[in-house]
Amino acid sequence: MRNSFLAAGLFLLGSGAALAQTNPRPLTLDEYQKAKGFQIKDLDTESYVKFENAYILDRYEARKPYFITGDDGLKKRIDLYKLVAKTGMQEIGTMVFYTNEKGKRYQALLPDFTADGKVWEKYFEDIHAIDKEEKNFVLKLSYVLSKEMSFQQYKNLNQGKDLHAEAGHYGSDICFPGHQLVALAGGGHKQLRDIRPGDHIVTLDAVTQQPAAAEVQELVAHAAKNYALTRLEVIAVREQVGRTATHAHLTSQVLEATPNHPMQTQVGPKPAGEIEIGEQLLCFNANAQAYEPYTVVRTHEYAGGEQPVYNLVASGNSFMLNGVLVLQK
């Protein structure tokens, strides 16, 4: 099970010109709460700011800001600063400043990996609170951190939750929740639970590797249980690195499946629950009418609650679900 977030490693302090110790001390909960109030007045000019003569915000590796445009056409800005404890010049976290298209600023503090679980729980609460106001904030943040962090640290795999303690059901049922959308060959979508024999859906032609139509023969439904589900969040990015900023247009898809359902990755079929951050899945670009690789940036396995799950039997060997190519099984 994995709900993976990309956390900070050890780095040289940028404009501070000092070497962070290799044994960073943990960020305490009191420091976390205090540091969330540290403000940078001008993100374009202030790269090294001291607070209380005890802490420093140092622009992360002297990097330029990211400007990210999502599927909604709205442009967001993300700036990263290292939070450094002046005593010992130890990095204890990474401050994230997120500015929306209206100029409203949000900030979050990513703890150093040595921080206590209570600090990480507060961090997760904070970023998901922002995500409720700013759609796909967590996804955009994951993209930036995956670009900038020196290594992936799998921290608090399920945000402190034990999936088995939540009684998530594992079994031979290889399926999807019924609310996810199946792409229809004639255009448009239907919820998976509403698909019927005779419907024509989009598949991948194994020879031409182009979109094709497949006829549904059967909708298979499995009895309602508290199924374990794997949530995969994938993105495709068109990126332009300029002199003063990195501009990125981000397209995203989200798919949920039972952990044992096979997915088509760049290295071949793989169960959804075994797919790792950084792997690629085929997704359909409706504008280009072509399949393109999308990169997995977040995974989360959880108990989905009492519900039936479904699968299709069709003339093709794959179909499009939530824009992602999934294998028929």
Secondary structure, DSSP 4 states (H G I P E B T S, - for coil): -------B---B-TTT--BPPSSPPPPPHHHHHHHTT---S-TTT--EEEETTTEEEEEGGGPPPEEEE-TT--EEEEEEEEEEETTTTEEEEEEEEEE-TTS-EEEEEEEBTTS-HHHHHHHHHHHHHHHHHSTTHHHHHHHHHHHH-SS----STTTT--GGGGT-B-SS---EETTSEEEBTTSSEEEGGG--TT-EEEEE-TTT-SEEEEEEEEEEEEEEEEEEEEEEEEEEEEEEE-SS-EEEEEEEEEEEE-TTSEEEETTEEEEGGG--TT-EEEEEETTTTEEEEEEEEEEEEEEEEEEEEEEEEESSSEEEETTEEEE--
